[in-house]
Amino acid sequence: LPIEKQITDRDGVARFASTAGLTRERAPVAIVSRHPKTGDMAWLSVADRANLEDNPALTDGKVLSDEGLTGLLFTERGLYRPGETVHLGSLVAKGNLRALPEGLPVTLTLADPVGREVLRETLTLSPDGLAESAHALPPEALPGTWQVRLLAGRDVIAETTFFVRDFEPERMRLALTNARQSDGWLHPNEIALNVELKRQFGTRAAHQRLILTASLDGRPTHRFAR
């Protein structure tokens, strides 16, 4: 049940009264916004404290020293099929952005969706802190989220993920209905069918080529003379 209703002002702001004292079944659950003309609706959970916390002292990140290393890992795309090659790029820099030691080695690891390490490779950084690697996924690669990490010594300085998914052909739904309703017999030349092809999510599958093969089953209760 609604606790309070407000209309946004010209700046799009709405203010609600304090919800202090509202507990149990009267505790706020969500804020629902609805456009009066179009009916478009948006919903925001207030049961999740992360949606309400505005404390500026709550920050996230890593503490870096001037000589500490930070890195970035990336792939050319986020989704791969089993058997494809994953190209990985990395960028490493010092906290003070000064030049890296020449030939600095870093370690790249790759783990499958069950956490099994399938690759551990030592990369040599260029003077600009760049390195790349390519890994061919096996045909039987597990579908799911794969984890890539970049380590300097034992410290993880960068990580990223990519997804592996088997190829799935697009699914469609086909419906056949009789276009000519009759209480009696129909000549084979008079038979007409309505064919409707839709994609799995409901949109019409236009410009698709269909081949129809039909056969007539015998009726055990009827016998026709030749």
PyRosetta script that sets phi, psi and omega in degrees:
from pyrosetta import init, pose_from_sequence

init()
pose = pose_from_sequence("LPIEKQITDRDGVARFASTAGLTRERAPVAIVSRHPKTGDMAWLSVADRANLEDNPALTDGKVLSDEGLTGLLFTERGLYRPGETVHLGSLVAKGNLRALPEGLPVTLTLADPVGREVLRETLTLSPDGLAESAHALPPEALPGTWQVRLLAGRDVIAETTFFVRDFEPERMRLALTNARQSDGWLHPNEIALNVELKRQFGTRAAHQRLILTASLDGRPTHRFAR")
pose.set_psi(1, 141.3)
pose.set_omega(1, 179.2)
pose.set_phi(2, -63.3)
pose.set_psi(2, 135.8)
pose.set_omega(2, 175.3)
pose.set_phi(3, -88.4)
pose.set_psi(3, -40.1)
pose.set_omega(3, -178.3)
pose.set_phi(4, -157.6)
pose.set_psi(4, 146.2)
pose.set_omega(4, 177.2)
pose.set_phi(5, -121.3)
pose.set_psi(5, 137.6)
pose.set_omega(5, 177.8)
pose.set_phi(6, -137.9)
pose.set_psi(6, 156.9)
pose.set_omega(6, 175.4)
pose.set_phi(7, -113.1)
pose.set_psi(7, 132.5)
pose.set_omega(7, -178.6)
pose.set_phi(8, -66.5)
pose.set_psi(8, 149.6)
pose.set_omega(8, 177.3)
pose.set_phi(9, -84.2)
pose.set_psi(9, -170.9)
pose.set_omega(9, -175.8)
pose.set_phi(10, -66.1)
pose.set_psi(10, -17.4)
pose.set_omega(10, 176.2)
pose.set_phi(11, -92.9)
pose.set_psi(11, 3.8)
pose.set_omega(11, -179.8)
pose.set_phi(12, 78.8)
pose.set_psi(12, 19.8)
pose.set_omega(12, -176.1)
pose.set_phi(13, -107.4)
pose.set_psi(13, 136.8)
pose.set_omega(13, 173.5)
pose.set_phi(14, -128.3)
pose.set_psi(14, 139.9)
pose.set_omega(14, -178.0)
pose.set_phi(15, -120.4)
pose.set_psi(15, 131.9)
pose.set_omega(15, -180.0)
pose.set_phi(16, -107.0)
pose.set_psi(16, 155.4)
pose.set_omega(16, 176.3)
pose.set_phi(17, -71.1)
pose.set_psi(17, 165.2)
pose.set_omega(17, -179.9)
pose.set_phi(18, -61.1)
pose.set_psi(18, 141.2)
pose.set_omega(18, 177.7)
pose.set_phi(19, -100.9)
pose.set_psi(19, 13.5)
pose.set_omega(19, 178.7)
pose.set_phi(20, -59.2)
pose.set_psi(20, 136.3)
pose.set_omega(20, 179.5)
pose.set_phi(21, 91.2)
pose.set_psi(21, -10.8)
pose.set_omega(21, 177.8)
pose.set_phi(22, -86.8)
pose.set_psi(22, 108.2)
pose.set_omega(22, -176.9)
pose.set_phi(23, -128.7)
pose.set_psi(23, 175.6)
pose.set_omega(23, 177.8)
pose.set_phi(24, 53.3)
pose.set_psi(24, -125.4)
pose.set_omega(24, -174.8)
pose.set_phi(25, -71.3)
pose.set_psi(25, -13.6)
pose.set_omega(25, 179.3)
pose.set_phi(26, -97.5)
pose.set_psi(26, 0.3)
pose.set_omega(26, 179.9)
pose.set_phi(27, -66.5)
pose.set_psi(27, 136.0)
pose.set_omega(27, -179.8)
pose.set_phi(28, -60.4)
pose.set_psi(28, 140.6)
pose.set_omega(28, -179.6)
pose.set_phi(29, -111.8)
pose.set_psi(29, -41.8)
pose.set_omega(29, -174.9)
pose.set_phi(30, -157.7)
pose.set_psi(30, 159.3)
pose.set_omega(30, 170.5)
pose.set_phi(31, -107.0)
pose.set_psi(31, 124.7)
pose.set_omega(31, -177.7)
pose.set_phi(32, -114.8)
pose.set_psi(32, 128.3)
pose.set_omega(32, 178.7)
pose.set_phi(33, -116.2)
pose.set_psi(33, 132.3)
pose.set_omega(33, -178.2)
pose.set_phi(34, -134.4)
pose.set_psi(34, 132.5)
pose.set_omega(34, 177.6)
pose.set_phi(35, -77.7)
pose.set_psi(35, 128.5)
pose.set_omega(35, -174.1)
pose.set_phi(36, -66.9)
pose.set_psi(36, -24.8)
pose.set_omega(36, -176.9)
pose.set_phi(37, -96.3)
pose.set_psi(37, -47.7)
pose.set_omega(37, -175.5)
pose.set_phi(38, -88.6)
pose.set_psi(38, -20.7)
pose.set_omega(38, -177.1)
pose.set_phi(39, 80.3)
pose.set_psi(39, 1.9)
pose.set_omega(39, 178.3)
pose.set_phi(40, -60.1)
pose.set_psi(40, 139.9)
pose.set_omega(40, -173.6)
pose.set_phi(41, -129.6)
pose.set_psi(41, 142.5)
pose.set_omega(41, 173.2)
pose.set_phi(42, -126.9)
pose.set_psi(42, 150.1)
pose.set_omega(42, -173.4)
pose.set_phi(43, -137.2)
pose.set_psi(43, 132.6)
pose.set_omega(43, 180.0)
pose.set_phi(44, -131.6)
pose.set_psi(44, 121.7)
pose.set_omega(44, 179.0)
pose.set_phi(45, -72.7)
pose.set_psi(45, 132.3)
pose.set_omega(45, 172.8)
pose.set_phi(46, -105.1)
pose.set_psi(46, -1.5)
pose.set_omega(46, 173.6)
pose.set_phi(47, -72.8)
pose.set_psi(47, -25.4)
pose.set_omega(47, 176.5)
pose.set_phi(48, -85.9)
pose.set_psi(48, 111.4)
pose.set_omega(48, -175.8)
pose.set_phi(49, -63.5)
pose.set_psi(49, -21.4)
pose.set_omega(49, 179.5)
pose.set_phi(50, -63.8)
pose.set_psi(50, -24.1)
pose.set_omega(50, 179.3)
pose.set_phi(51, -80.8)
pose.set_psi(51, -10.7)
pose.set_omega(51, -175.7)
pose.set_phi(52, -114.6)
pose.set_psi(52, -18.6)
pose.set_omega(52, -174.8)
pose.set_phi(53, -70.6)
pose.set_psi(53, 124.6)
pose.set_omega(53, 178.7)
pose.set_phi(54, -126.2)
pose.set_psi(54, 22.7)
pose.set_omega(54, -179.3)
pose.set_phi(55, -70.7)
pose.set_psi(55, 114.8)
pose.set_omega(55, -177.0)
pose.set_phi(56, -67.7)
pose.set_psi(56, -13.5)
pose.set_omega(56, -179.4)
pose.set_phi(57, -79.4)
pose.set_psi(57, -13.9)
pose.set_omega(57, -179.4)
pose.set_phi(58, -85.9)
pose.set_psi(58, 102.6)
pose.set_omega(58, -179.7)
pose.set_phi(59, -128.0)
pose.set_psi(59, 163.9)
pose.set_omega(59, -179.7)
pose.set_phi(60, -131.7)
pose.set_psi(60, 158.6)
pose.set_omega(60, 178.7)
pose.set_phi(61, 144.2)
pose.set_psi(61, -167.0)
pose.set_omega(61, -178.9)
pose.set_phi(62, -117.7)
pose.set_psi(62, 146.2)
pose.set_omega(62, 175.5)
pose.set_phi(63, -89.5)
pose.set_psi(63, 122.5)
pose.set_omega(63, -176.5)
pose.set_phi(64, -115.4)
pose.set_psi(64, 139.2)
pose.set_omega(64, 170.6)
pose.set_phi(65, -94.4)
pose.set_psi(65, 169.6)
pose.set_omega(65, -179.5)
pose.set_phi(66, -60.4)
pose.set_psi(66, -35.7)
pose.set_omega(66, -177.6)
pose.set_phi(67, -94.2)
pose.set_psi(67, -4.1)
pose.set_omega(67, -179.9)
pose.set_phi(68, -72.3)
pose.set_psi(68, 159.0)
pose.set_omega(68, -178.5)
pose.set_phi(69, -107.2)
pose.set_psi(69, 143.1)
pose.set_omega(69, 171.3)
pose.set_phi(70, -131.1)
pose.set_psi(70, 155.7)
pose.set_omega(70, -174.7)
pose.set_phi(71, -144.8)
pose.set_psi(71, 171.2)
pose.set_omega(71, 178.1)
pose.set_phi(72, -139.0)
pose.set_psi(72, 131.8)
pose.set_omega(72, 176.6)
pose.set_phi(73, -116.6)
pose.set_psi(73, 142.0)
pose.set_omega(73, 179.3)
pose.set_phi(74, -153.9)
pose.set_psi(74, 156.5)
pose.set_omega(74, 174.8)
pose.set_phi(75, -119.8)
pose.set_psi(75, 164.0)
pose.set_omega(75, -178.9)
pose.set_phi(76, -75.5)
pose.set_psi(76, -17.5)
pose.set_omega(76, 171.9)
pose.set_phi(77, -158.2)
pose.set_psi(77, 170.0)
pose.set_omega(77, -173.1)
pose.set_phi(78, -101.4)
pose.set_psi(78, -5.3)
pose.set_omega(78, -175.5)
pose.set_phi(79, -131.9)
pose.set_psi(79, 132.1)
pose.set_omega(79, -179.2)
pose.set_phi(80, -133.9)
pose.set_psi(80, 158.5)
pose.set_omega(80, 174.0)
pose.set_phi(81, -104.6)
pose.set_psi(81, 154.8)
pose.set_omega(81, 174.9)
pose.set_phi(82, -54.8)
pose.set_psi(82, 137.5)
pose.set_omega(82, -178.9)
pose.set_phi(83, 93.4)
pose.set_psi(83, -14.4)
pose.set_omega(83, 178.7)
pose.set_phi(84, -82.8)
pose.set_psi(84, 165.3)
pose.set_omega(84, -179.9)
pose.set_phi(85, -101.8)
pose.set_psi(85, 128.1)
pose.set_omega(85, 178.3)
pose.set_phi(86, -94.3)
pose.set_psi(86, 122.9)
pose.set_omega(86, 177.3)
pose.set_phi(87, -101.5)
pose.set_psi(87, 121.7)
pose.set_omega(87, -176.4)
pose.set_phi(88, -112.7)
pose.set_psi(88, 137.3)
pose.set_omega(88, 175.5)
pose.set_phi(89, -121.3)
pose.set_psi(89, 148.1)
pose.set_omega(89, 179.9)
pose.set_phi(90, -138.6)
pose.set_psi(90, 149.2)
pose.set_omega(90, 177.7)
pose.set_phi(91, -135.1)
pose.set_psi(91, 126.6)
pose.set_omega(91, -178.0)
pose.set_phi(92, -124.0)
pose.set_psi(92, 139.3)
pose.set_omega(92, 179.2)
pose.set_phi(93, -143.7)
pose.set_psi(93, 158.1)
pose.set_omega(93, 172.7)
pose.set_phi(94, -80.7)
pose.set_psi(94, 159.3)
pose.set_omega(94, 177.8)
pose.set_phi(95, -62.7)
pose.set_psi(95, -30.2)
pose.set_omega(95, 178.4)
pose.set_phi(96, -93.9)
pose.set_psi(96, 5.8)
pose.set_omega(96, 177.1)
pose.set_phi(97, 64.1)
pose.set_psi(97, 18.0)
pose.set_omega(97, 176.7)
pose.set_phi(98, -82.2)
pose.set_psi(98, 169.6)
pose.set_omega(98, -175.7)
pose.set_phi(99, -62.6)
pose.set_psi(99, 146.4)
pose.set_omega(99, 178.0)
pose.set_phi(100, -83.1)
pose.set_psi(100, 155.3)
pose.set_omega(100, 173.5)
pose.set_phi(101, -60.0)
pose.set_psi(101, 141.7)
pose.set_omega(101, -177.2)
pose.set_phi(102, -64.5)
pose.set_psi(102, 133.0)
pose.set_omega(102, 177.9)
pose.set_phi(103, 71.0)
pose.set_psi(103, 24.8)
pose.set_omega(103, -178.9)
pose.set_phi(104, -61.9)
pose.set_psi(104, 125.1)
pose.set_omega(104, 179.4)
pose.set_phi(105, -90.3)
pose.set_psi(105, 144.8)
pose.set_omega(105, 171.6)
pose.set_phi(106, -132.0)
pose.set_psi(106, 161.8)
pose.set_omega(106, -177.2)
pose.set_phi(107, -113.4)
pose.set_psi(107, 131.0)
pose.set_omega(107, 177.3)
pose.set_phi(108, -108.0)
pose.set_psi(108, 129.8)
pose.set_omega(108, 176.6)
pose.set_phi(109, -123.2)
pose.set_psi(109, 148.9)
pose.set_omega(109, 179.2)
pose.set_phi(110, -132.5)
pose.set_psi(110, 127.9)
pose.set_omega(110, -179.4)
pose.set_phi(111, -123.3)
pose.set_psi(111, 142.8)
pose.set_omega(111, -179.7)
pose.set_phi(112, -82.1)
pose.set_psi(112, 179.3)
pose.set_omega(112, -174.6)
pose.set_phi(113, -61.4)
pose.set_psi(113, -19.7)
pose.set_omega(113, 178.4)
pose.set_phi(114, -96.0)
pose.set_psi(114, 8.7)
pose.set_omega(114, 176.9)
pose.set_phi(115, 86.1)
pose.set_psi(115, 8.7)
pose.set_omega(115, -179.2)
pose.set_phi(116, -83.0)
pose.set_psi(116, 125.3)
pose.set_omega(116, -179.6)
pose.set_phi(117, -74.0)
pose.set_psi(117, 121.1)
pose.set_omega(117, -177.6)
pose.set_phi(118, -110.5)
pose.set_psi(118, -8.5)
pose.set_omega(118, -179.7)
pose.set_phi(119, -152.7)
pose.set_psi(119, 133.8)
pose.set_omega(119, 170.2)
pose.set_phi(120, -138.8)
pose.set_psi(120, 115.4)
pose.set_omega(120, -171.5)
pose.set_phi(121, -133.6)
pose.set_psi(121, 138.3)
pose.set_omega(121, 175.6)
pose.set_phi(122, -93.4)
pose.set_psi(122, 124.7)
pose.set_omega(122, 180.0)
pose.set_phi(123, -109.8)
pose.set_psi(123, 142.9)
pose.set_omega(123, 175.0)
pose.set_phi(124, -104.3)
pose.set_psi(124, 121.9)
pose.set_omega(124, -176.1)
pose.set_phi(125, -76.8)
pose.set_psi(125, 146.2)
pose.set_omega(125, 172.0)
pose.set_phi(126, -74.5)
pose.set_psi(126, 169.6)
pose.set_omega(126, 177.5)
pose.set_phi(127, -57.1)
pose.set_psi(127, -24.8)
pose.set_omega(127, 178.9)
pose.set_phi(128, -87.8)
pose.set_psi(128, 0.4)
pose.set_omega(128, 179.5)
pose.set_phi(129, 85.1)
pose.set_psi(129, 17.3)
pose.set_omega(129, -177.4)
pose.set_phi(130, -101.1)
pose.set_psi(130, 148.5)
pose.set_omega(130, 173.9)
pose.set_phi(131, -156.8)
pose.set_psi(131, 156.4)
pose.set_omega(131, 178.6)
pose.set_phi(132, -140.7)
pose.set_psi(132, 159.4)
pose.set_omega(132, -179.6)
pose.set_phi(133, -151.5)
pose.set_psi(133, 152.8)
pose.set_omega(133, 177.7)
pose.set_phi(134, -130.2)
pose.set_psi(134, 135.9)
pose.set_omega(134, -179.7)
pose.set_phi(135, -134.6)
pose.set_psi(135, 124.0)
pose.set_omega(135, 178.5)
pose.set_phi(136, -85.1)
pose.set_psi(136, 120.2)
pose.set_omega(136, 177.4)
pose.set_phi(137, -71.7)
pose.set_psi(137, 138.8)
pose.set_omega(137, 177.2)
pose.set_phi(138, -70.1)
pose.set_psi(138, 156.2)
pose.set_omega(138, 179.1)
pose.set_phi(139, -58.7)
pose.set_psi(139, -26.1)
pose.set_omega(139, -179.2)
pose.set_phi(140, -97.7)
pose.set_psi(140, 20.5)
pose.set_omega(140, -179.2)
pose.set_phi(141, -55.7)
pose.set_psi(141, 136.0)
pose.set_omega(141, -178.1)
pose.set_phi(142, -68.8)
pose.set_psi(142, 136.1)
pose.set_omega(142, 174.3)
pose.set_phi(143, -73.2)
pose.set_psi(143, 147.4)
pose.set_omega(143, 179.4)
pose.set_phi(144, 135.3)
pose.set_psi(144, -160.1)
pose.set_omega(144, -176.2)
pose.set_phi(145, -93.6)
pose.set_psi(145, 124.1)
pose.set_omega(145, 177.2)
pose.set_phi(146, -102.9)
pose.set_psi(146, 139.7)
pose.set_omega(146, -174.9)
pose.set_phi(147, -108.1)
pose.set_psi(147, 129.5)
pose.set_omega(147, 177.0)
pose.set_phi(148, -116.7)
pose.set_psi(148, 133.8)
pose.set_omega(148, 178.9)
pose.set_phi(149, -131.6)
pose.set_psi(149, 148.2)
pose.set_omega(149, 176.3)
pose.set_phi(150, -119.4)
pose.set_psi(150, 125.2)
pose.set_omega(150, -175.7)
pose.set_phi(151, -120.7)
pose.set_psi(151, 141.2)
pose.set_omega(151, 168.9)
pose.set_phi(152, -112.6)
pose.set_psi(152, 106.0)
pose.set_omega(152, -169.7)
pose.set_phi(153, 69.0)
pose.set_psi(153, -121.1)
pose.set_omega(153, 176.7)
pose.set_phi(154, -102.6)
pose.set_psi(154, -3.2)
pose.set_omega(154, -176.4)
pose.set_phi(155, -88.6)
pose.set_psi(155, 130.5)
pose.set_omega(155, 174.6)
pose.set_phi(156, -80.9)
pose.set_psi(156, 117.2)
pose.set_omega(156, -177.5)
pose.set_phi(157, -105.5)
pose.set_psi(157, -10.1)
pose.set_omega(157, 177.2)
pose.set_phi(158, -164.1)
pose.set_psi(158, 151.2)
pose.set_omega(158, 175.2)
pose.set_phi(159, -155.2)
pose.set_psi(159, 153.6)
pose.set_omega(159, 177.3)
pose.set_phi(160, -154.5)
pose.set_psi(160, 173.9)
pose.set_omega(160, 179.4)
pose.set_phi(161, -135.0)
pose.set_psi(161, 157.9)
pose.set_omega(161, 168.4)
pose.set_phi(162, -143.4)
pose.set_psi(162, 164.6)
pose.set_omega(162, -175.2)
pose.set_phi(163, -110.5)
pose.set_psi(163, 144.0)
pose.set_omega(163, 173.3)
pose.set_phi(164, -117.9)
pose.set_psi(164, 130.9)
pose.set_omega(164, -177.9)
pose.set_phi(165, -146.0)
pose.set_psi(165, 137.1)
pose.set_omega(165, 177.4)
pose.set_phi(166, -66.5)
pose.set_psi(166, 150.2)
pose.set_omega(166, 176.7)
pose.set_phi(167, -68.3)
pose.set_psi(167, 129.9)
pose.set_omega(167, 177.5)
pose.set_phi(168, -124.9)
pose.set_psi(168, 116.2)
pose.set_omega(168, 177.8)
pose.set_phi(169, -62.4)
pose.set_psi(169, 148.7)
pose.set_omega(169, -179.2)
pose.set_phi(170, -63.6)
pose.set_psi(170, 133.0)
pose.set_omega(170, -178.3)
pose.set_phi(171, -93.3)
pose.set_psi(171, 144.8)
pose.set_omega(171, 178.9)
pose.set_phi(172, -134.9)
pose.set_psi(172, 160.7)
pose.set_omega(172, 178.4)
pose.set_phi(173, -120.5)
pose.set_psi(173, 131.9)
pose.set_omega(173, -177.6)
pose.set_phi(174, -116.9)
pose.set_psi(174, 132.0)
pose.set_omega(174, 178.2)
pose.set_phi(175, -125.5)
pose.set_psi(175, 132.9)
pose.set_omega(175, 177.9)
pose.set_phi(176, -117.0)
pose.set_psi(176, 131.6)
pose.set_omega(176, 175.2)
pose.set_phi(177, -133.5)
pose.set_psi(177, 152.4)
pose.set_omega(177, 179.8)
pose.set_phi(178, -74.8)
pose.set_psi(178, 123.5)
pose.set_omega(178, -178.0)
pose.set_phi(179, -81.3)
pose.set_psi(179, -18.5)
pose.set_omega(179, -178.3)
pose.set_phi(180, -125.8)
pose.set_psi(180, 109.6)
pose.set_omega(180, 177.7)
pose.set_phi(181, -86.0)
pose.set_psi(181, 134.1)
pose.set_omega(181, -178.2)
pose.set_phi(182, -146.9)
pose.set_psi(182, 142.6)
pose.set_omega(182, 177.1)
pose.set_phi(183, -83.6)
pose.set_psi(183, -13.1)
pose.set_omega(183, -178.1)
pose.set_phi(184, -117.9)
pose.set_psi(184, -157.5)
pose.set_omega(184, -178.9)
pose.set_phi(185, -79.0)
pose.set_psi(185, 152.1)
pose.set_omega(185, 175.1)
pose.set_phi(186, -116.9)
pose.set_psi(186, 137.5)
pose.set_omega(186, 173.2)
pose.set_phi(187, -71.4)
pose.set_psi(187, 143.8)
pose.set_omega(187, -179.9)
pose.set_phi(188, -51.7)
pose.set_psi(188, -33.3)
pose.set_omega(188, 179.6)
pose.set_phi(189, -72.7)
pose.set_psi(189, -12.8)
pose.set_omega(189, -178.3)
pose.set_phi(190, -95.9)
pose.set_psi(190, -5.6)
pose.set_omega(190, -178.3)
pose.set_phi(191, -72.9)
pose.set_psi(191, 129.6)
pose.set_omega(191, 178.1)
pose.set_phi(192, -136.9)
pose.set_psi(192, 141.1)
pose.set_omega(192, -178.1)
pose.set_phi(193, -123.3)
pose.set_psi(193, 142.9)
pose.set_omega(193, 169.3)
pose.set_phi(194, -94.6)
pose.set_psi(194, 125.2)
pose.set_omega(194, -178.8)
pose.set_phi(195, -113.7)
pose.set_psi(195, 125.6)
pose.set_omega(195, 178.8)
pose.set_phi(196, -125.6)
pose.set_psi(196, 119.8)
pose.set_omega(196, -179.1)
pose.set_phi(197, -114.1)
pose.set_psi(197, 124.7)
pose.set_omega(197, 179.6)
pose.set_phi(198, -127.6)
pose.set_psi(198, 151.8)
pose.set_omega(198, 173.5)
pose.set_phi(199, -76.2)
pose.set_psi(199, 165.3)
pose.set_omega(199, -172.9)
pose.set_phi(200, -59.2)
pose.set_psi(200, -28.5)
pose.set_omega(200, -177.8)
pose.set_phi(201, -93.6)
pose.set_psi(201, 7.7)
pose.set_omega(201, 171.1)
pose.set_phi(202, 103.7)
pose.set_psi(202, -13.6)
pose.set_omega(202, 179.1)
pose.set_phi(203, -76.1)
pose.set_psi(203, 151.4)
pose.set_omega(203, -177.9)
pose.set_phi(204, -73.3)
pose.set_psi(204, 135.9)
pose.set_omega(204, -179.7)
pose.set_phi(205, -92.4)
pose.set_psi(205, 88.4)
pose.set_omega(205, -175.9)
pose.set_phi(206, -82.0)
pose.set_psi(206, 155.8)
pose.set_omega(206, 172.7)
pose.set_phi(207, 60.4)
pose.set_psi(207, 36.9)
pose.set_omega(207, 176.5)
pose.set_phi(208, -103.2)
pose.set_psi(208, 135.8)
pose.set_omega(208, 179.9)
pose.set_phi(209, -86.8)
pose.set_psi(209, 125.5)
pose.set_omega(209, -178.5)
pose.set_phi(210, -117.5)
pose.set_psi(210, 144.3)
pose.set_omega(210, 174.3)
pose.set_phi(211, -119.8)
pose.set_psi(211, 123.9)
pose.set_omega(211, -176.9)
pose.set_phi(212, -106.7)
pose.set_psi(212, 127.3)
pose.set_omega(212, 173.2)
pose.set_phi(213, -120.8)
pose.set_psi(213, 125.8)
pose.set_omega(213, -175.3)
pose.set_phi(214, -123.9)
pose.set_psi(214, 146.5)
pose.set_omega(214, 174.3)
pose.set_phi(215, -140.8)
pose.set_psi(215, 146.3)
pose.set_omega(215, -178.7)
pose.set_phi(216, -103.7)
pose.set_psi(216, 122.2)
pose.set_omega(216, 178.4)
pose.set_phi(217, -83.3)
pose.set_psi(217, 144.2)
pose.set_omega(217, 177.7)
pose.set_phi(218, -71.4)
pose.set_psi(218, 153.2)
pose.set_omega(218, 176.4)
pose.set_phi(219, -105.2)
pose.set_psi(219, 117.0)
pose.set_omega(219, -177.3)
pose.set_phi(220, -63.9)
pose.set_psi(220, -19.0)
pose.set_omega(220, -178.8)
pose.set_phi(221, -90.9)
pose.set_psi(221, -3.0)
pose.set_omega(221, -178.9)
pose.set_phi(222, -126.5)
pose.set_psi(222, 143.9)
pose.set_omega(222, 175.4)
pose.set_phi(223, -135.3)
pose.set_psi(223, 127.7)
pose.set_omega(223, -176.9)
pose.set_phi(224, -110.7)
pose.set_psi(224, 134.8)
pose.set_omega(224, 177.7)
pose.set_phi(225, -79.3)
pose.set_psi(225, 143.9)
pose.set_omega(225, 177.9)
pose.set_phi(226, -80.2)
pose.dump_pdb("model.pdb")
